[in-house]
Amino acid sequence: MKLSQFKFRLPEELIAQDPPENRDECRLMVVDRRTGEIQHKEFKDILGFYDEGDVMVFNDTQVFPALLYGNKEKTGARIEVFLLRELNAENKLWDVLVEPARKIRIGNKLYFGDDSSMVAEVIDNTTSRGRTLRFLYDGPHDQFKADLFALGNTPLPEYIHREPRPDDAAAYQTLYARREGAVVSPGAGLHFSRELLKRLEIKGVEQAFITVHSGLGSFRDIDVEDLTKHRMDSEEMDATPQLVETVNKAKDAGKQVLAVGTSVLRGIATAVSMGGHMKVYKGWTNKFIFPPYDFTVTTSLLTDFHLPYSTMVMMVAAFGGYEHIMNAYEVAVKEGYHFGCYGDAMLIR
């Protein structure tokens, strides 16, 4: 398929800028992937679509406060530093993005905090904006991470045009997040409240967890028209034996397997065996999914409404069918659904 096939009109005012007051009180569009039929529901209504023995697979990655602001030595220039991932714990090396990049060169030092107590040195250029930082910190690694993260802010997506606020730290994190490593929240999971998770449990709907440490690759602009030539960034993932056993048991019993978010959908697809079941997998995935694609394990998908040209909308179209999803997005705009991680949700089944 072509990049231009994923263009659609999205008024700026439909991109949600703030989290809802209550997680589960957004709207839910339900799309039949066979017929394209659309229903308009409330998110809490998802409870009625799943029964005992069905499985919901969640991404339990935890977003860390990756956005820092420092000052350059001598000039004092304000520099934005986005932590991507830790490269070496012993030497406190981090892969980061800096802005404005033209001011940051190898050998420069950056100071963080009101008292400039956290210092980092630039030791390598990796891309036009990418740098490797070595933090100059004497002390145990756990204390270093705690002090570093205390200086950080919630790494909100670029389509949210405001500075992070204190309430974003909780709002941009799923309730079941437990494995630190993401800089992008698995947005579909943000809609689940404690009450709704408990009601699903009481109903007998099983909850299983995969870990996919979502990075910025999903938001990177695609600069080729032919989608077969696009390459995704790699993300670390873990499909555990417990997850695999739960999902395969449900599949064999003819039960539903819901992927809560595109990161889960991609993680499951990465860990599929030749026989069409899940297999244990711990490693990295750079799988790029776009139409057409044959999903052998996942039977339904819960997702947010994504922006034009994004890899996420391509993945959703691969699952729900290109024509059905493009029509659903047209309806969503017409009906005033809100887009992005703080917006409304779509269930494809």
Secondary structure, DSSP 8 states (H G I E B T S, - for coil): -BGGGG-----GGGB--S--SSTT-SEEEEE-TTT--EEEEEGGGGGGG--TT-EEEEE-EEE---EEEEEETTT--EEEEEEEEEEETTTTEEEEEEESGGG--TT-EEEESTT--EEEEEEEE-SSSEEEEEE---S-HHHHHHHHHHT-B----TTS-S---TTHHHHTS-TT--EEEESS--GGGGG--HHHHHHHHHHT-EEEEEEE---GGGGS----SBGGG-----EEEEE-HHHHHHHHHHHHTT--EEEESHHHHHHHHHTB-TTSSB--EEEEE-----SS---SS--EEEEE---TT-HHHHHHHHHH-HHHHHHHHHHHHHTT--BSTTS-EEEE-
